[in-house]
């Protein structure tokens, strides 16, 4: 902790997709014991907290985001004793543990839904969203993110239930106070076991329009976009009432010391910031995914940063994300050279950064053969390029068979480049992507200006973005070249280059005629603060 800042403000989060991180028993699927074995790697890398995608019991229709028991561990990943051992081992190494909570929906095999479905008179009927149809069709025009109507007809009871995702993922009814209290108890169960926080899945979906009005057409929809985007989801998501739900989740977190509530929210900054709460009594970190979809130019990125900083509520803490389990790998989106620049951007901006496993070694999107596709999104919407398997492939540890991930057959194929793009090879290469991340994380830890300092844009000119980070009168300058050509820096920029993302200009004076190479970024300690 730096000064009065919390660990989740000064620290760095690292997302682990448990199926793909490390397999300890040879079944081809990563597990909790595998994660324990790799904790020294995370400590050496320099991150502060690991966030685990869901490890709860699940039929795995959506690979853990369809939960059948909120207070257990799926045998695929181990036992509760393994989870407790992971928390203890992580804490012993100074690492926090964040769980992925999925409160919007359950599996259709969850006991709550089995009861709810059993009859219209069952006490748990209202725990889910059931409606009569209109004529011979569904209650309204709401769509599933996985394609088609979000309403599934249940022949036995003669009503439709709502599912924002797969039909095997029925949405809970958060207008029911019993649902709220049940989920609050789920949170307390894990918090008592030592969990340091939750990342709440699809937080902006949690409550729906009480009148079930149709969503209007999306005026910006164009051919080729996912069918879900045909509508503007103003009645099925991001309802004003959701803020009361989020505040309730936060109150549970505040019953325990020094925990963090993170929200998955795919909204523009102007709407995203509402999830901090009116008095910062909502999520401490509503995830900011804006960098993922912003054009990769100095102008667009610089404008985004200023826009986000401008709309942040007073006292709210920013955060930044460049990759996750739902989006194409960073190195494939913008190219390997620019991915090195992106690493410097992410780890020098004001706010909490989140890293996605494998991005630190430059893992790329893997093309999955049709017979190996596992993602239900791709299966439901084939040929639309929406499949997420390619960013969820096994972590590449070394050049041995299956990249050191498993002794069995990996659940997804490895990237063709694993023999050269792996932790072992990059550890030995002083200029590698991995050693760049280690250097950036080390610099961030040593320099409070980067961890908790203020942000001020100094210059944006063509492909060049320059900004200052300052803390307690000490400042650092970050200069980034988003282009592919050499760019001269201002003549009055004197000082010492602490780090270049090419790892070949370290702790050396700024030359008189200093230029940035294409896709180069540097952190400079100026001769005089300010």
N, C-alpha and C positions, 0 to 999 in steps of 0.2 A: 504494500500500500504506500502511495506517495502522498505526503501531507494528509489531507482529509479525504482523499479519493478512495473509493471502494475498489476491491480487486477486479470487479467486472468493468470498471472504468479504465484502470491503468493496464489491465491484462489483455491477453489475446486468446480468443476461442478457437478450438480446432474441432471440426466436425468429423466424426467417424461413422461410416456406414458399416455397421458391425458384420454384415454378411461378407464384406470384402476386405477387411483389414488384416486379420491373421487367423488362420485355422489351426487349432491345437490338436484336433482328434482325427484328422485325415478324411473327413466326410466332404471336403470341398467347400464348406461354408464357414466363414469366420465366426468366432465365438468370444465369450467373455474371457476365458483363460488365455486366448490368443492376445487380446488387448492387454491383459496384465503383463504378458511377456514383452510387450512392446512399450511399456511405460517409460523405460529408460530412454528410448528413442525420442519420445515426446518431451521428456525433461531436457535432453540434450538439444533438441530443436529450439526450445525456448518458449513454448506456449505455456499458458497458465491454466487452461480448463479444457476438458474434453466433453463434447456434446455427442451423445449417442443417439442415432436414429433408433426407432422403437425396438425393444427387446422383449416385449410382453408376449404372452401366449396369443397366437393368431393362426388362422387357417392359411395365411400368407397369400390371399388373393391379391392384395396390394403390398406384399412384403412387409407386413408389420403395421401398416397404417389401417388395418382392419383388426381391431383388438377384440379378443373374446374373454379376456380377464385382465383387468387393470392392475391387479396386485400380485401378479406372478411373473415368472420368467419363462419364456418359451424354451422347451428342452433342446431345441436346435442350438441355442446360445449357451446353455448350461443350466445351472440350478440357482436358487436364491442364495445359497452359500457362495457360489461363484461371484454373484453380484456384490454381496457384502465384502468378499475378499478384494474385489476390484476397487470398491470405494475406499477400503482401508489402505490398500497399496497405493492408490492415487494420492490420497491425503498424506501418506507417509513421504511421498516425493514432492509434496507441495503443489499438487494438481487438484483442481476442483472437478466435480462430476456433475454434468447437466443431463437430465433425461428429456426425451421427446414425449410430450403429453399430447394425446389425440382426443380432445373432449368434444369435438363437433359431431362425431359419428362413431359407431361401434361396428364390429362384425355382425352379420345377421345370425351368427352362432353364439353371440353373447347371451347369457341367461336372461338379461333384461329384455332383449328383443324377442327371444323365444316366448317369454311370458306375454309381452306386449302383443305379439302376433296371435296368441292362442285364442283370444276372443275380444270382442269390443268392450266387454265388461271387466276385463282383467285390470287390477289396480295399476299395472304398469303400462296400460294402453297409452296413456297420455305422456309417457316418458319419450315417445317418439312422435313424429309428425304424420298423422293419419288424416285423410280428407276424402270426402265423397267426390266422385268425378263430375264433370260437366257434360251432360248428354252421354255420348258413348266414349268420351275422351277423358284425359287427365284433368285435375283441378285447375291448372293454369298452364302457361307456356314455359315455365322454368326449365332450364336445361342442365344436364349433367356435364361436368368438365370432361368426362370420358366419352361424350357423344350421346345424342338422343335426348329424350325426355328425362327429367329428373324424378319422374313419378313412376312407381312400379305398382301394378295392380295385384292385389292379393285375393285370389279367388275364394279362399276359405271364409274371409270376413267381408268381402265385397267392397273394400275400400283400397285407396292408394296410399302408399307411404313414400315419403320424400327421401331422395338420396342425391346429394350434390356430386357424388363421385360414383363408384360402382354400385350396382343394385344390391350387392352383398355388403354395402356400407351404409346402412340407414342412419339418417341424421337424428341426433337426440333433440328433444324439445326443451331448450334452455329457458322457456317461459314457465316451465314447471319448477317450483322451488325445491321439490324432492330431487330432481336431477341435479340442480346446483349443489345441494348439500352432499349428495352422493359423490360428486366429482371433487368437492372440497375435501371429503374424507380420503379419497384416493390420493390427493396431493399430500395430505398429512401423513399418510402411510409411508410414502417415499421420503418425505422430509425428515421424518423420525429416524429413517435408516441412514441419514447423513447426506442425502442428495443436496447439492448446492444450488439447484435451480431447475427450472423447466423452460424448454422451448415449446411454446404452445402452437400446435399445428393449425393452419387455416383460421387464425383468430378472427379474421374479418367475416367469416361465415357463420359465427356462432348463433346468431339470432336472425330470424326472418320476419318479413312483413306480417303483422297480425291479420291484415285483411286479404293476404295472398293475392295481391294485385299482379297482373301480368307485367313482366319486364318489357320495356319498350325496345324497339329496334336500335341497334348501334349504328349511328350515322357514318361512322368511320370504318365500317366493315368492308373488306374487299375480298374478292375471290382468292382462294388459297389460304386464307386465315383459318384457324381451327373453328369448327362449327359453333363451339361455345361462345365465341366472340360475335356471333350474329346479333346478340342482345346486349343491352346495357343493364347490368345486374344490380339495379338500384333498389329493388325490392327483396331480392334473395340474398344479398350480401351488404356489408358495411352499413347496417341500420344504426340510427342514433342510439337505440337502446342497448347496443352491444357494449357501450362504454360502462354501463352499470355492471354488466357481466364481468368485464375485465377488472373493474375496481374490486369486485368480489373475490376474484382470483388473487389479486394483489393483497387483500386483507389477510387471506390465508398465509401467503408468503411472509407477511410481516409478523405473524405469530412466532416465526423462527428468526434467529439472528443471521444477518448478513447473507441472505439468499437473493437470487435474481430471477425476475420474470421476463422472458423474451417472447415476442410475438412474431409468428410468421404472417406477414401482411404484404400482399402484392398490390400496393396502391401508390399513387404519386405522392411526393413529399407533403403537399398541401393537405392531403387526407390522412396520410400515414401518421402525422404528428398528433392527431386527435387521440391516438392510442396511448400517449403518455398520461392521459387523464387531465381533467380540468386543473387539479392542484398537484400534478405529478403523482397522482394516486393510481395510475394504471400500470402498464408495462414499463419497466425501467429501460428496456431496449426493444422497441418495435423495429423489427428487422428492416433495414433500408437496402433494398435490392436494386436501386436505381442504376448503379454502375453496370449491372448485367445487361440492361437493355439500351443504355445510352451510346450513341455513336462514339467510336473510339478516336476522338480528336481532342486537341487541346482546348478548342473553343467550347465544345459540348461538355466535356468533363469539368472544365473550369466554371462554366455557367451553372452546371448541376450543383457543384459544391457550394457556390454562393447562394443558389436558390434554396438549398436544404438548410444551410446555416441561417438564412433569413427567416425561415418559417418555424424553426425550432422554438418551442416555448422557453421562457426564461428558466434557466436551471436544468433544462433537459439535456441528457447526454447523447451525443450522436453515435452512430455506428455504421459500418460499411461491410458489404459482402460482395465478393467477386465470383464465387462459384458455389454450387451445392449439388445435391443428388437429383435435382430436377432439371438442371440446365446443362447445355453442352460445356465440355471442359474448356477452361480458360485458354489454354495454349492452342486449342483448335479454333476458338472463336476469333482470336486476334493475332495468332502467330506466336512462335516461340520467343522471338526477340522482344516483341511488345509485351509478352507475358512477364518478362523480366522487369520491364518498365512498370507494369501493373503491380508487381510485387512491391516495388518501391513506393508507388502511389498509395497502395492499401495500408502499408505499414508506416507511413509518415503523415497520413491525414489525421485530423483531430477526431477522436472517438474510438470506439472499440472495434477492432477488426476481427472478422471470422475467416479462418482458412478452411478449405475443403481438402480432406486427405488426398494426397497424391499431387495436388497442385504445386507443392513445394519441390517436387522433382520434375515438374513439367509434364505430367501424364496427359496424354491426348485422348480425344474421343475415339473409342474403338468401334469399328464397324462390326455389327453382330450378324452372323449368318441367319437367314430366316428360320432355320430349324433350331437355333439356340435362343431365339427371342423369348424373354421371360416377362417383360413389362406389359401389364394389362392395358395401359394406354395405347401402346403400339399395336396390340392385338385388336383393340376396339376400333382404332383409327389407322389401319395399315396404310403405308405409303405416304403419310403426311409429314414424315420426319419428326414426329413427336416422341419417339421412343427414348426412354431414359436409361436403358441398359448400358449404353456406350459410355456414360459417365460414372457408372457404378461398378466397373470391373475391378478385379483384385489388385490390391496394393503391390507394387513392384519393389521387392526388397533386395533381390540379388539376381545374378544371371543363371542360377541353378534352375532345374526343371520346375515349372510353375512359379518361377520368380521368388521362391522362398515363402510363398503364401500358404501352400498346402502340400501334403504328401499324397493327396488324392486327386480327383478330377475337379478342377475349379467349377463353381456353379455358373460362372460366366467366363468366356474366353479372355485370355490376356491380350494386351496390346502387342503387336508384332515387334515393337521396339524395346521390349523389357530387358533384353540382354545388355543394352547400353544405357537405357534410362531406368536406373534403379538406385536405391539408397546406397548400396555398397559402392557402386561405380562412382556415384556423384560425391560420396564422402571423400574419395581419393583424389578427386579433381578439384583443385583449389578455386577454379573459376566457375564451378557448376551452379545450376539453379538452386540446388539444395544448400550449398555453402553461401549463396547470396541470401536466401531466407534466414539462415542461421546468423549471418552478419547483421542483417536488418533487425532481427529480433533482439540480438545482443545490444545493438546500438539503441534500440527503443527502450530496452531495460535500463541502460546506463544513462540515457539522456531524458530527463523529465520533460524537456521541451517537446519531444516526440510522443511521450506517453500521455501527457495530460495538458500540454501547452495550448495556447490560443492559436487560431489560424487567421492568416491575412494574405490575400492574393496580392502579389507584388507586380506581376507582369503576365499578360497573355498576348502573345504576338505570333500569328501564324501557327506553327507546330509547337511553339514553346509555351510552357506553363511554369511560372516561378511563384513560389509562395514561402511565407515565413511561419515558423513555429516558435513561440516565445513562452517562457515560463520564468517568473520571478526575475525579470531583467536580463535573462540569457536567451539568445535567439539562435536559430539554425535556419539556413536557406535550403530549399529543395527546388531543383531545376530539372524539368522533364522535357525531353524531345519526343513528341508523338509522331514525328515524321521519319523518313528514311534517309534524309540528307543532313549534312553538317550544318549546325546553327551556331553562330557566335553569341557569346553571352555578353551582357553589359560590361564595359571597360572598368567601371568602378566596383565590380564585385571582387573584392580582395578577401583572402583568408586561406583556410585549409580545407581541402577535399577530404572529408571523413570516409566517404564510401561512394563508389561508382557501381551501378548495377552490372557492369562488365567485370567487376572484381579485379581490375588492373590499375586503378588509381585509388590508392588507400593511404590516408594520412599523409598527403603531400600538398605542397602549396598550390594555390590556383595560379596557373600560368598567366602571363601578361595578356596574351592573345588567346583566351580560353574559348574553346569550341566544344560543343556537345556533338558526338557522333550520332548517326541515326539510331533511334530507339534507346538513346542513353539517358540515364538519370543520375544525378549526383546529390549528395547531402554535403553542404558546405557550412563550416564554422567560420563566420565572418570575423574580420579583424576587430571590428567594433560592434557591440550589440545594437540591435534596432533595425 
